[in-house]
Amino acid sequence: MQCPKDKKVTLTVSRLSGELPAQCCPDCKGTWIPAEEYQTWQSRQPRTNSYPMPKTLDVDYVQSPLDTRAALCPECSCYLARARVGLKTPFYVERCPGCGGIWCDRGEWDVLEKLGLHTAIEQLFSSEWQARVKEREYAARERQATVEKLGEDVAQKVFELAELLEGHPNGDFGVAYLMRRFDR
C-alpha cells in the first residue's frame, strides 16, 4: 500500500494508541487507518452519546507541510475528504468517502488523542462540528480585534463585563443600557 501523499513510498505496519492497527509512512510519518480496523478498535473504546468540542483547542502542534496536499485513498483510489480541526494551528483529518479509511498527517493523531477526539473521528466530518469550528474561529478573531482596538486592559474589562452580563438573569438590561449610552 502506497502513501496517499507520496505514491513512491510504501506504508509499513504500525500501531496507534497501543492497539489500533495502522499503516505508517516512513518518510512523512503520516498514518493510514483502515476503516474496519478503526471501527473494531472504536467499538472497544468507552463511548458517550455526544462529543463536545474541547474547551481549548490551544494545543502545541506543528502542521505537516503535506497537510495541504490533496490525497488519494491507498485502498480504493478515491480522493480523500477533508475535515478541518480548528486549532491555533489548524489541520485537516482526511477520510475516504469510498471505503471509510482515515489518513492523519504527522502528529495529527496525537493531537486528536490529546483532545479526546480520536474515538469519534466521524464527528469531525459532520456539518454541525464544522459550523462550531467556524463559530469558534470567528469568536477568536473578534476577541483579538477587540484587544487591538481597545488595548489589553480595557478589552479585558469588556470581556469580564460580558461574562457577568451573560450570567445575570437581567443581563440584557445592562447591555441595553450600554447601547443607549453610545447611541447619543
For each residue, the residues with C-beta under 8 A, 3 or more apart:
1: 10 11 23 32 74 75
2: 6 7 8 9 10 11 74
3: 6 7 8 9 10 11 25 27 28 30 32 74
4: 30 32 71 72 73 74 80 94 103
5: 25 28 30 66 69 71 105
6: 2 3 9 25 27 28 66
7: 2 3
8: 2 3
9: 2 3 6 25 26 27 28
10: 1 2 3
11: 1 2 3 23 24 25 32 74
12: 23 24 25 26
13: 21 23 24
14: 21 22 23 24 31
15: 18 19 20 21 22
16: 20 22 31 33 109
17: 20 41 109 113 118
18: 15
19: 15 41 44
20: 15 16 17 33 37 38 41
21: 13 14 15 34 37 41
22: 14 15 16 31 32 33 34 37
23: 1 11 12 13 14 31 32 33 34 74
24: 11 12 13 14 29 30 31 32
25: 3 5 6 9 11 12 28 29 30 31 32
26: 9 12 29
27: 3 6 9
28: 3 5 6 9 25 64 66 105 106
29: 24 25 26 64 105 106 107
30: 3 4 5 24 25 64 66 103 104 105 106
31: 14 16 22 23 24 25 103 104 109
32: 1 3 4 11 22 23 24 25 74 101 102 103
33: 16 20 22 23 37 38 101 102 103 104
34: 21 22 23 37 38 75 99 101
35: 38 39 96 99 100 101 102
36: 39 40
37: 20 21 22 33 34 40 41
38: 20 33 34 35 41 42 100 101 102 121
39: 35 36 42 43 100
40: 36 37 43 44
41: 17 19 20 21 37 38 44 45
42: 38 39 45 119 120
43: 39 40
44: 19 40 41
45: 41 42 119
46: 119
47: 119
48: 51
49:
50:
51: 48 116 117 119 120 123
52:
53: 57 129 132 133 136
54: 57 115 116 117
55:
56: 59
57: 53 54 85 86 87 88 115 136
58: 87 88
59: 56 87 88 111 114 115
60:
61: 87 88 89 91 107 111
62: 89 107
63: 67 89 90 91 105
64: 28 29 30 67 91 105 106 107 108
65: 68
66: 5 6 28 30 69 105 106
67: 63 64 91 92 105 108
68: 65 92
69: 5 66
70: 79 80
71: 4 5 79 80 94 103
72: 4 77 78 79 80
73: 4 76 77 78 79 80 96 98 99 101
74: 1 2 3 4 11 23 32 101
75: 1 34 96 98 99 101
76: 73 96 98 99
77: 72 73
78: 72 73 96 97 98 99
79: 70 71 72 73
80: 4 70 71 72 73 94 95 96 103
81: 94 95 96 97 125
82: 92 93 94
83: 92 93 94 95 124 125 129 130
84: 90 91 92 130 133
85: 57 90 91 92 93 108 111 112 117 124 133
86: 57 90 133 134 136 137
87: 57 58 59 61 90 91 111
88: 57 58 59 61
89: 61 62 63
90: 63 84 85 86 87
91: 61 63 64 67 84 85 87 105 108 111
92: 67 68 82 83 84 85 105
93: 82 83 85 102 103 104 108 112 121 124
94: 4 71 80 81 82 83 102 103 104
95: 80 81 83 100 101 102 103 121 122 125
96: 35 73 75 76 78 80 81 99 100 101 102 103
97: 78 81 100
98: 73 75 76 78
99: 34 35 73 75 76 78 96
100: 35 38 39 95 96 97
101: 32 33 34 35 38 73 74 75 95 96
102: 32 33 35 38 93 94 95 96 121
103: 4 30 31 32 33 71 80 93 94 95 96
104: 30 31 33 93 94 108 109 112
105: 5 28 29 30 63 64 66 67 91 92 108
106: 28 29 30 64 66
107: 29 61 62 64 110 111
108: 64 67 85 91 93 104 105 111 112
109: 16 17 31 104 112 113 118
110: 107 113 114
111: 59 61 85 87 91 107 108 114 115
112: 85 93 104 108 109 115 117 118 121
113: 17 109 110 116 117 118
114: 59 110 111
115: 54 57 59 111 112 118
116: 51 54 113 119
117: 51 54 85 112 113 120 121 123 124
118: 17 109 112 113 115 121
119: 42 45 46 47 51 116
120: 42 51 117 123 124
121: 38 93 95 102 112 117 118 124 125
122: 95 125 126
123: 51 117 120 126 129
124: 83 85 93 117 120 121 129 130
125: 81 83 95 121 122 129 130
126: 122 123 129 130
127: 130 131
128: 131 132
129: 53 83 123 124 125 126 132 133
130: 83 84 124 125 126 127 133 134
131: 127 128 134 135
132: 53 128 129 135 136
133: 53 84 85 86 129 130 136 137
134: 86 130 131 137 138
135: 131 132 138 139
136: 53 57 86 132 133 139 140
137: 86 133 134 140 141
138: 134 135 141 142
139: 135 136 142 143
140: 136 137 143 144
141: 137 138 144 145
142: 138 139 145 146
143: 139 140 146 147 155 159
144: 140 141 147 148
145: 141 142 148 149
146: 142 143 149 150 155 158 159
147: 143 144 150 151 152 155
148: 144 145
149: 145 146 155
150: 146 147 154 155 158
151: 147 154 155
152: 147 155 156
153: 156 157
154: 150 151 157 158
155: 143 146 147 149 150 151 152 158 159
156: 152 153 159 160
157: 153 154 160 161
158: 146 150 154 155 161 162
159: 143 146 155 156 162 163
160: 156 157 163 164
161: 157 158 164 165 174
162: 158 159 165 166
163: 159 160 166 167
164: 160 161 167 168 171
165: 161 162 168 171 172 174 175
166: 162 163 171
167: 163 164 171
168: 164 165 171 174
169:
170: 173 174
171: 164 165 166 167 168 174 175
172: 165 175 176
173: 170 176 177
174: 161 165 168 170 171 177 178
175: 165 171 172 178 179
176: 172 173 179 180
177: 173 174 180 181
178: 174 175 181 182
179: 175 176 182 183
180: 176 177 183 184
181: 177 178 184
182: 178 179
183: 179 180
184: 180 181
